[in-house]
Amino acid sequence: MNNWSPDAWRDIVDAAPEGIVVCDATVPDHPVLYANSAFAQMCGYPVSALLGTNLRMLQGADREQEGRQRLREALEQGIACRVLMRNYRPDGTIYWNELLIQPVRNGSGRIVQWVGFHRDASERLRTVERANQGLPTWMREDRLTGLHSRAYFEELLRRDWQVAQRDSHEIGLTLFDIDDLATYNDTFDKAAGDACIRRVSRVIAGSYRRASDLIGRWEGGTFGVLTQGDAADKANEYARTVVQRVRELLIHHPRAASRGRYVTLSAGVASLVPPRELPLETMINAALAALKRAKSRGKNDVCAAESTDFK
């Protein structure tokens, strides 16, 4: 006897252990048509709050992610895509969403829905040991530059921060950012902007060669460098060398805010022996504050974090 009913698929999909979402491909904003219980539990939103929305809301204000660009390109081209995204729950907590989207076509070949398969990858990224054993290459490596991805870089950073706290040794974070990258993209195009990012990344990678140095693409035209055992003045010296080398590339930028009309780099450096109770986010925020000061001083500059930035 056949007990199958037209609604049986919904019961099966709703019982699936991974998040499954169906979005409407026939309208521009791709609103959610269906989300199963696993996805609602993962993202923290009830299904009723997800229906009719675009899932970009889960990234909040964190829009400068390479995964978003790759996802946008896949939607435009009508192809499957796998990305890793930083998503945020209603209470503000972050989780890493491993997402695979697949197009669904009707009989005439038109895409009518997008089906997304979602997994919370946060636990898999939590320790370097797990990352080395199970994290696929596409999640460890930034596709554009070949550097560490932000997800992998942050895990390595957290590991070394804990070691520095335990052993009471100096650790430093330098954040480099390409000045006026948005206007560079507007003047030329995104392909030219990507080429610029790759050239700058090679300069940074070639300037830090010790085994303990770690380099990752933070986001967009921003890069992170982790150094060990260097006092703040030494880290500043390295950063200034990198900034000068990028300036010497003479990449023409007619709308650059700095003099000379070439692509330049700004940097913020935070270095300290971390107390055991100090969270890693304090050093990250200090480096960001220093980078912001370098930008405000006219760009093409390096600023060190001040004592007030670590509070």
Beta strands, then each sheet from edge to edge (+ up, - down):
strand 1: 19-24
strand 2: 32-35
strand 3: 81-88
strand 4: 94-105
strand 5: 111-120
strand 6: 171-178
strand 7: 214-219
strand 8: 222-228
strand 9: 265-272
strand 10: 302-304
sheet 1: 2+ 1- 5+ 4- 3+
sheet 2: 7+ 8- 6+ 9- 10-
end
